[in-house]
Amino acid sequence: MTTGLNWGKVEIQKMANRVVTMTRKFNLREGMTPEQESLPRRFHKEPLPESGKIITEEDLNRLKKDYFRLRG
């Protein structure tokens, strides 16, 4: 217990979700658009260690669309 909080998995997941939501709201409030959200270029050129695959722009766009739909 490094933080002094005795949280279980559910509490940690809720807090992580809150952090992601608050960050997203801040970015939207400051004018960031989904088109501006991207990965570093190397992710489109260098293979991922686990799979050996690269993330194409099409893959990223599909994943972002799914993410935004699921997150509302």
Secondary structure, 3 states (H helix, E strand, C coil): CCCCCCCCHHHHHHHHHHHHHHHHHHHHHCCCCHHHCCCCHHHHCCCCCCCCCCCCHHHHHHHHHHHHHHHC
